[in-house]
Amino acid sequence: MLYDICHLTMMTYASPVRLARFNLRLRPAAWPGQVLDRFSLTIDPVPWSVQDEAGPFLVNRSRLTIRRPLSRLRIESRFRVEVSEPSLIAAMYVGETAGNAFDRAMGGPTVAHVRERAARNRDLTAMGPASYLYPSPMAPSSTAIAAWSAQFFPTQQGALAAGRALMRAIYEEFTYDGTATTTRTLPEEAFQARHGVCQDFAHVMIVAARAHGIPAAYVSGYLRTIPPPGQPRLVGADATHAWANLWCGEELGWVGFDPTNDMLVRSDHIFTAMGRDYADVAPLDGVFHGGAGQTMAVSVDVAPVEV
């Protein structure tokens, strides 16, 4: 699939602020099966400086400094990307029967095997499992989530099947509610309320997997806005989306699970960045001098390109 993506952010301040610094994580990082064709970033007013760099984990970061007073800030990123179906599911549609058949046919690594391999792994790169095995600032450990999720991680269960069962439980037991949480909500709170959005569901899945020795990462990205003919519209379109990547051993590597839509990540998902939790990959954060209140409006469009 070939997509054109436009991500527009408008920041408005109640009174002019000075010396603003922002971190943008909008340019997609390199990811298997995804090819970035072009990327542009437009900022108004023009910043005093822009520093592009590779951030921690699998992140491209632009660091902005704006020195003159501003009352509004407009940030627009545009890019074209080609996304291939992940090799794991390229030959088999992801449905309940098909997924179970895949687990039986392929005999993927068990939870015990992945846990043991992750504990011994010494790969400290952004793609290695070691950095995603332990609690992180926005995905701290939770005894409640660990106890609830133990049922999905028997030692001889296939790691892929365990991830799918956990994903299904979050999808069935939690209610998507855009008013229930904020970007600062921790997973324990969303878990107790059983309400939240894609960020919360990804965090709960990550905390649960890590509690049982499975490396889990937070992924920020997008969903196609218009579904294929005859297919339902996925929850989370028209905004940035989030899902969890679980490391399922060297054989399968990183596998994407979208608990908001109860599906393995496919070519409808566009990858932007991967980190330990939301804070590592937030599309925008920063600080400014001044006491003004601020409002933010975000719009996203993901359009398939006819070829």
Secondary structure, DSSP 8 states (H G I E B T S, - for coil): -EEEEEEEEEEEEEEEEEEEEEEE--S---BTTEEEEEEEEEEES--SEEEEEEETTBEEEEEEEE-S-EEEEEEEEEEEEEE---TTTTTS--SHHHHHHHHHHH---BHHHHHHHHHH----STTSSGGGSS-BTTB---HHHHHHHGGG--TTSBHHHHHHHHHHHHHHH-EE-TTS--TT--HHHHHHHTEE-HHHHHHHHHHHHHHTT--EEEEEEEE-SS--TTS---TTTTS-EEEEEEE-HHHH-EEEEETTTTEE--TTEEEEEEESSHHHH-SEEEEEES---EEEEEEEEEEE---
